[in-house]
Amino acid sequence: MAKLTIFALLALFALAHVATAFRTIVTVIEEEEDFNPARPQQRCQEQIQRQQQLRHCQMHLKEKSRRQSSVLEMSTDNNDDDQEQYLDQCCQQLRNIDEQCRCKGLQEAVRQQQQQQTRGGERGQTEQRQKQRIIEEAERLPSRCDVSPRSCTFERSPRWF
């Protein structure tokens, strides 16, 4: 019986020692990542690329802007379905990105969407209003998708307008 007790104590001691060593290793790895300032940005960029540059968010922003700028809101059920599908897929893409990368990804999606809009030939006040709507909708997307952070704030850069 004494041998069994000693064996059990040794097993518990070994298990506690292994758990402590594992925790130490994990801590060291996390600290190394914190010292490399380029690493988080690179990680965000990789995640955004894996999520196709948030292509579904771009499509949602495009459809939302188009619908809001339409003088005659002649939406069909199909257009409503498309817009909902883009929103759902956008939300899924946002969930697949780390919280600290979401606003950066949305900002990139806004920039790309606005570049496409400019290439599309839209000019003047209409273009500026649409760009403003795109930014406002993108800032609200985290809340609409129920992800953190709840909103993003983008600088209204003159190159965007």
Summary of the structure (lengths in Angstrom):
residues: 161
radius of gyration: 24.3
end to end distance: 81.8
largest distance: 89.4
contacts: 434
relative contact order: 0.12
helix: 80%
strand: 0%
